[in-house]
């Protein structure tokens, strides 16, 4: 079942296959670790759904835990390592996770979350002894190094995205992003056909709880070596490309902005000519930023627009983009993009409207344990929206112009304003609140709170209100700034037009 690793261990036993800033492993070492981890997982009672979770920052072990889960026939739940123990516990219970992997930065929160959930075992690497986790190396040593059973059926990841009601929503990795197969052996053969697999090393720069970086790390199963950065750093990224001659990676626009912001002398020190494919995802890239990256790295960018729920729905190469600047591409099978007006009628070319997709398979969007949310994403079976406003030109290239859902994408991370709003309204100074997106030069957009103060509490304290939110919610979900206002424009039904509230902030940026 880890035949891919055993073959490479035999052919290239001393070649470095996986590295992070702390360690590096050969194909032979990886083969031994994956065999032991997969055998250990296959021997455990992981419940009906056989779910495990990985709650850890980027590291060699994080990649191997995810991959071991896959090849053992378990469904892996990657958990955002910024989350609080309470937020993690909700995911563990909703997914029915029985085993949790943690790293040194998440060990304490992971144990706390496990205590509030159905998790039976917590396995950690480089954790403090007093945390009482099962040690990763001891766990591996107690397991067999023989090749595990590869006749079991592969199970897709269960991914969790931010929820509009303060609860994240789970969705299985869709068929468009899962290699499938009736057995693990077939699945691994299918992975070798992944178009992202390349002859040189793959560079992981984003957090591996995101689909793109996680899929990149999984290319190890296709025989592609991986270089993992613990956290994104612009110069360290260039250094890794130059030193290890990486050929592919997955990035979001924030990465591009920070790379371009480096001094010219710094950029000139590193050779990036080995890069042949950069998959861009997360959010629409500003036109000037994309032009600058193509001028620097060449036409190596492939934009993939979509979502974890459905995979890639539109795609565009650098060559196409230069002829259609600003576009996220044309829809790809099994999806067909359509633009609808408020009455659900298709509009002519170059007319702005709501962006929907027809899924030829009829699947559309499916949320775990939540048929109501699944239904809300559709206007007909298999016809769904990701919440964007857009137009299509005469050649069916899609251009995103706005978002009619409240979600914002900051640095490639989905943030739902309702989560922060539900916390902020509890602050004694806050009478009413609305959170909106405003422009940010690096992150693309960020969260701002518009607050109406309770007249009985005196002058508002911005720092205190933000700190109140951060004490109760993961920091990345909280507003970075507050404007105190006297009116939010609620209508007679109490609804707010957030597009109208956002407009002045974006107009000043020329948007």
N, C-alpha and C positions, 0 to 999 in steps of 0.2 A: 504493500500500500504506500510506503514511502519509497517506491521503486525509483522515482525521479531523483531522490537524494542518494539512494544506494548506487545507482548507475553513475552519478556524478562523483560519488565518493570513490568508486572504482577507477573511473577515467581520470579524474583530476583531484585526487585526495588532498593535496596540499594547497589548492586554490582557495583564497579567501572568498567566501560566498556571502557573508553577512557581517556587517560591522556597524558600530556606533562609536561615539567618542570615548567610550570606556573599554571596549573589547572588540575582538574580531574572531570569527569562527570559520573553519574550513568546511567543505562539503562533508567530509568524514565525521566531523564533530556534530554538524547539523543532523545528519542521518541518525546518529546515536540518540541525540536529544529528542527528535521527533518520534522515533520508534518508542522510546521509553514513555514519553508524555501521552502518545496515542494509546498505548497499551494500558496505562494507568487510567485514562478516561474511559476506555471501553470496559474496564472491570467494575466501574462504579454504577450505582443506581442513581441516575440523574433525572428520574421522573419520566413521565409520559413523553414530554417534548425534548428531553435530553438537552437542556439548555445550560450553558456556562456563560459567565460574563468576564470581561477583561476591563479593569478599572485602573489604568496605569498610564503614565506619561511615556512618550516614545522611548523605546529601548530595544535591544536585541531580543530580550525576553518577551516583550510585548508582542513583537512579530511572531515569535515561536509559539506563544500561548494561543494566539489567534489561529495560526496554521495547524497546530496540533488539534485544536477543537474541530476544525474542518475535516482533517483526514481521519479523525476518530469517529466521524458520523454524528458529532454534536452540533447543535445550533448555537453559534456564538453571538453574544450581545455585547458590542463595544460600547463602553459607557464614558461619557464626557468627563475627563479627569478634573474639571473645574467644579463639578457639582458637590453640594453638601451631602452629608450622610443621609438626611431625610429624603432628599431628592433621589439619591441612589437607591435607597430602600424601596421607594415607590416602584422604580423600574424593575428591581429584582423580584418583587412580589407580582407585579403585573405580568412579567415574563416567565414566572415560575422557575427562577434560576436556582440551581442546587449547589454550584461550585463557583467561587469567585477568585480571580487572580488579581493581585494588587502589587504595586511597586512601592519603593521607599517613600515617595511623596504622597501616596494615597492610602498607606497601610492603616493608619488610625481611623480615617473616615470609612474605609472599607469594612473594618471590623465592627464599627458602630452600625453601619448599614446592615451588615449581616445579622447583627443582633435584633434588628427590627424586621427581619424578613425570613423567608423559608430556606435561606442558604444553610447548607450543612457544613461546608468546608471552605476555609480561606487559605489560599496558597500565595506566599509573597516572596519576592526576591529582594535581597539587600535591606530587609526590614529590621528595625530594632528588635532585639531578642524579647524585650518585655511586651511586645505586641501580641505574642502568642499566636502567630500565624504558622502554618505548616511551611517549612523552608523549601523553596523551589528545588534546590540542589539535592536535599535529602529525599524529597518526593520522587525525583527522577532516579536517584540511586536505588530506591526500593522497587523499581519497576523493571520489567524485562526489556532487553535491547533487541529482541527478535522482531522481525517485521510483523506488524499487526494485521488484523483481518481487513482486506481491502474490498470485501464483498458487501459491506454495509452500504446503505443508501446515504448520500450526502444530504445535509440539511442547510438551507440558506441562513445567513445572518438575520437576526431580528434587530433592526435599527430603531433608535428613538430620536424623534425630532421634537423641538420645543412645542409646547401646547398652547393654544389660544386661551385656555381656561386655567392656566397655571399648572396643568399636568401634561407631561410629554406624551406623544402618541407613537406607538410602535408600528413598524411596517416591515414586512419581510423583504430582504433583498430581492428585487423583481427578476423575472426570468431573463430580461434583457441584460442583466448584469451578473447573473449566476450561470456558471458553466454547465450546470445540469449533469445528466448522466444517471443511470440506474444504480451504479456502484461507485465507490470512491475511485477505483481504478479507472473507470470511464471518465469520471470527473477530472482527474488529473491529466488524462490524455487531452480532454477538451481545453484545459487551461493552457496547454502548450500552443494552442491556436490563437490565443489572445493577441490582438493586433498591437497591444502595448509592449508585448515581449520583444526584447531587442538583443542584439549580440553583446552589448555592453551593460555595465551596472545601471540599475535604476536608483535614483536619488529620492528619498522620502523626506520632505521638508514640512509637511502639514501634520497635524495631530492624527493619530491612527484610529480615533473614534469616528473620523469622517470617512465617507465611502471611498473617495478618490485615493487618499494616502494609504488606506487599508488595502484597497485593491492593488495598489502599487507594490506594497510589501508582499502581497500574496503571489506576485510574479515569481517569487522564489520557487514556487511549485512548478513553474514553467522552465526552470533552469536558469533564470535571470538573477545574477547576484544583486544584492541590495546594500546601499549605503544609507543609514538612518541618522538624521540629525535630531538631537533631543528636542531642540526648539529652533524655530526659524531665526537665523541671523544672516543679514544680507551678505556680509563679507565672508562669513564661514561657508555660506552656500556656494559662492564663487570659488572659494578655496577647495571645497569638496569636489566640485566639477573638474577643476584643473588638476587636482592631485590624483583622483581616482578615475578620471576620464569617463564620467557617467554619460549615458546617452539618452536617458529619458527621465521625466519627472512629471508631477501633477502640481500645479500652482493656482493661486487665486489672484485677483488684481492687486490686493494689498502687497503681496510678495513682489510684484512688478514695480510698484511705486517705491518700495524701500530699496530695491536693487538700483533703480534709476537715480535715487537720491544720493548714492555713494559718490564721493569725489571722483573726478575723471582719472586721477592718478591711481586711485584704488582699483577702479574698474579695469584699468590698463594692465594691472599686475597679473591678471588671471586669464588663462586660455579657456574659452567656453566653446571652442569649435567642435568638441566631441558631441555636443548636444544635437540630436537629430529629431527629437519629438518631445514637445512640451504640451501636455494636455492642460488646457485652461478651463476652470469650472468655478462654481461658487456664486458668481454674480457677473453682470455685464461689465465689460472693461471699458473705461474711458478711451475715446478715440485717440487722443494724443499719447496716452500711455502705451496703447497697443502699437501705434506707429513707431514709437521710440524703441520698444522691445524688438520689433522686427528689424529695424535699422541696425540694432546692436547684435542680436543673435541670429538674424536671418529668418527666412520663412519656415520656421520649425514648429509653429504654434497650431494646435488643433483645438478649437473651442467646442466644448460640449455643454449645451444648456439642457437642464432637466431638473430632476429631484430624486432623492433617495427612494421615494415611493414608486417611481416608474422607470428610473434610469435616464439615459440621454434621449431627449426628444428632438433636439435640433443640433446640427453640427456644421462647422465651417472651417476650411483650411485657411492658412495665411494668404495664399494666392487668391482665393475667393474673397476673403475679407478686404484685401486691398482694392478690389473692384466694388465692394459693397461695405465700405467702412461703417462701423457701428452695428452691423447686423450680428445676430447670434446664429445665423445660418438658416438652412432649410430643414424641414422636418425629415426624419429618417424612419424607415419601417421599424415597427408596425404602426407608427404614429403619422397622422396627417394634421397639420396645423390649420386652424380656421379662426377667423376674427368675427366676433358677433357683436351686435348692438345690444341695447338694454332689453329688447324684445326677443332676443335669441335668434335674430336673423343675420345671415352672413352679409358683410359689407364689402364694397368694391375695393380694389387695390389702392394702397396708400391712404386708407381711411382708418383712423384710430378706433379701436374697440377692445373688447375683452378677448384675451387669447385662450382658446380651448384646443384640445387635441382629441382626435378620434383614434381610439386604439383598436386596430383591426382584430386583435385577439379577443376583444370584449372584456378584458380584465380591468383596465383602468386603475384607479387608486383603491387600495385595500388597507385599512388600518386594523391592527391587531386588537381584538376584543372591543371593537367600536364600530358597529355597522352604521350608526347614525352619522359619524364623521365621514365614513366612507361614502355614504349617500350624498352628503352635503357637498362633496367635491365634484359631483356630476350633475349634468342637466339631462342626461339620457344614459342608458347602459353603455359603458365604454367611452363616453364623451366627458372629459374632465378638464379642470383648469388648475393651474398652479398659482392663480391669483394675480396674473400680470395683465397690464394694458399694453397693447402693441399695435403695429400695422404691418402688412406685408406688401412688398413691391410687386411689380408685374411678373417677376421671376420667382415669386414665392419665398423670398428671403424675409425673415422675421426681424423686426426692430422693436425692442422693448422700450417703452416710453414712460411707464409708471406701474404702480402696483395697486390693484383694487382690494387686495387683502391687506391686513394691517402689518403683516410680517415685514421685518427689515432684515437685510443681509449686511452684516458689519464684519469686514475682513473674512468673508466666506462663511461666517457663522450665522445661523438663523436665530433671530430674536423676535419674540412676540410681545408687543407692548403691554398686553393685558396682564401678563405676569407681574410686571413692575407696578402697574396701575392698582392691582389688588392689594399690594403691600403699601404703596404710598397713601392710599385713601385712609389707612389706619393711623397715619401720623396725626397727632393732635392739632397741628397747624393747618392741615390740608382739608379744605372744604370740598374741592373737586379737582380732578386731574385727568389729563390726557397725555399719553406719550406718543411722540411722533419721530420720524426719521429726519435728520438734517445732514447736509453734506459734510464729509470728512476727507481731507486730502489723501490720507493713507488708507483708511479703512473703507472708503467708498461712501459709507453713511454711518451715523451713530445715533443713539437714542437720546432724545431731549424730553424732559417733562415740562408741560405747561400746567402750572398750579394756580388755582384760586385759593387764596388764604381764608381761613376762618377769621372774620373781623374781630373776634374776641381774643385772638392770640397774639396780636401785635405784629411786628415786622417779621417776615419770613427769613429763615436761616437756611441757605442753600446747602451748606456743608452738612448741617445736622440732618436735613431731610434725606440727602443722598446716603449718609452713613446709616440712617435708619433702614433704608432699603437694603444696603449691602450686608447688614447684620442678619437679614432674613432671607436673602436670595443670592444666588451666585453673582459675583461682581459683574461678569460680562453681560448679565441680563438687566443690569440697573442703568438708569440714565447717567450720562456723564456731565450733564448740566441741567439747570432749571431756569425757566423764565416765569416770573410771577405775572399773571394776567387777571383781568376782571371778568372775562367772558370766554367761554369755549364754543359758543355758537350752537348749543344743543337745541334741537327742534322740539316740537310739542310732544314727540314720542320719546324724548330724552336721548336721541341719537346725535352723534357728532360726525361732521364731514371732515375726516382727517386729511383728505386730499387738499381741502381748502386751508386747513391749519398749516400744512407743510409748505404750501405754495410760496409764501414770502421768503422763506429761508432758502429755497432752491432758486427762486428768481434772482436773488442777489449773487448767485454763483453762475448766472448765465444759463441755468438749466431750465 
